[in-house]
């Protein structure tokens, strides 16, 4: 992984997953280490972000790196018509690694092909979000003490949800049983389901959530993403399709944890926050440790990490 871009979860292997998660465990115990003080990290966010951008910047800052970049493309030369290629080539002159989010699918792969420094994909449209996937794997492993032999439910926007696409594909490396809950219009794409089929794993599709909750170890809620819909009427038909309330967890397994990539709108009511099964804010915190691990590995400073 040293000096290599991370664009898709398929760019790394199951062995790499374990390497990143194990290093993230070390950072959770000791997050402030001055090991990237000679490096500059650029964060280019052409699309709005709170958790991903700030957790990357926090991860870099706590390791001593300098952070440059923008959180709004309208404040950059993009507004003047600068191409993505020119932006990447220019920023690569000022940095050692670029973290990029862009609304267009395939943009991160293209950036990695023209950039002389590694690119980390922080989300490209509805395509991939590999670092969210890795922090989700870390969160699942931390709460369940394993990644094999789990029943995992994905709820909501399975069609456009890049976090779901990446995580489902990664979980096919383990003995996962998938429970896919969505409106018919937002079913998991066939191309993603093919990964499940190729590994001969079981999956079940539902349109209702209630009967599934008692069966699963992880309940992964997602937001119905208005910004991904070309047709406003399609969004109006499906928004608010699934709302998790605290009383719906009464028959859940003791080990169940509720996850969400955030931001939430109304799909998890606030009364769930106080339930010990709610894990989405801790999940967001885990993003710092996982992104510290990725930056350290890609920049080749893994040997400096203190346990």
Rosetta blueprint (number, residue, H / E / L):
1 X L
2 X L
3 X L
4 X L
5 X L
6 X E
7 X L
8 X L
9 X H
10 X H
11 X H
12 X L
13 X L
14 X H
15 X H
16 X H
17 X H
18 X H
19 X H
20 X H
21 X H
22 X H
23 X H
24 X H
25 X H
26 X H
27 X H
28 X H
29 X H
30 X L
31 X L
32 X L
33 X L
34 X L
35 X L
36 X L
37 X L
38 X L
39 X L
40 X E
41 X E
42 X E
43 X E
44 X E
45 X E
46 X L
47 X L
48 X L
49 X L
50 X L
51 X H
52 X H
53 X H
54 X H
55 X H
56 X H
57 X H
58 X H
59 X H
60 X H
61 X H
62 X H
63 X L
64 X L
65 X L
66 X E
67 X E
68 X E
69 X E
70 X E
71 X L
72 X L
73 X H
74 X H
75 X H
76 X L
77 X H
78 X H
79 X H
80 X H
81 X L
82 X L
83 X L
84 X H
85 X H
86 X H
87 X H
88 X H
89 X H
90 X H
91 X H
92 X H
93 X L
94 X L
95 X L
96 X L
97 X E
98 X E
99 X E
100 X E
101 X E
102 X E
103 X L
104 X L
105 X L
106 X L
107 X H
108 X H
109 X H
110 X H
111 X H
112 X H
113 X H
114 X H
115 X L
116 X L
117 X L
118 X E
119 X E
120 X E
121 X E
122 X E
123 X E
124 X E
125 X L
126 X L
127 X L
128 X L
129 X L
130 X H
131 X H
132 X H
133 X H
134 X H
135 X H
136 X H
137 X H
138 X H
139 X H
140 X H
141 X H
142 X H
143 X H
144 X H
145 X L
146 X L
147 X L
148 X L
149 X L
150 X E
151 X E
152 X E
153 X E
154 X E
155 X E
156 X L
157 X L
158 X L
159 X L
160 X L
161 X L
162 X H
163 X H
164 X H
165 X H
166 X H
167 X H
168 X H
169 X H
170 X H
171 X H
172 X L
173 X L
174 X L
175 X L
176 X E
177 X E
178 X E
179 X E
180 X E
181 X E
182 X L
183 X L
184 X H
185 X H
186 X H
187 X L
188 X L
189 X L
190 X H
191 X H
192 X H
193 X H
194 X H
195 X H
196 X H
197 X H
198 X H
199 X L
200 X L
201 X L
202 X L
203 X E
204 X E
205 X E
206 X E
207 X L
208 X L
209 X L
210 X H
211 X H
212 X H
213 X H
214 X L
215 X L
216 X L
217 X L
218 X E
219 X E
220 X E
221 X E
222 X L
223 X L
224 X L
225 X L
226 X H
227 X H
228 X H
229 X L
230 X L
231 X L
232 X H
233 X H
234 X H
235 X H
236 X H
237 X H
238 X H
239 X L
240 X L
241 X L
242 X L
243 X L
244 X E
245 X L
246 X H
247 X H
248 X H
249 X H
250 X L
251 X L
252 X L
253 X L
254 X L
255 X L
256 X L
257 X E
258 X E
259 X E
260 X E
261 X L
262 X L
263 X L
264 X L
265 X L
266 X L
267 X L
268 X E
269 X L
270 X H
271 X H
272 X H
273 X H
274 X H
275 X L
276 X L
277 X L
278 X E
279 X L
280 X H
281 X H
282 X H
283 X H
284 X H
285 X H
286 X H
287 X H
288 X H
289 X H
290 X H
291 X H
292 X H
293 X H
294 X H
295 X H
296 X H
297 X H
298 X H
299 X L
300 X L
301 X L
302 X H
303 X H
304 X H
305 X L
306 X L
307 X L
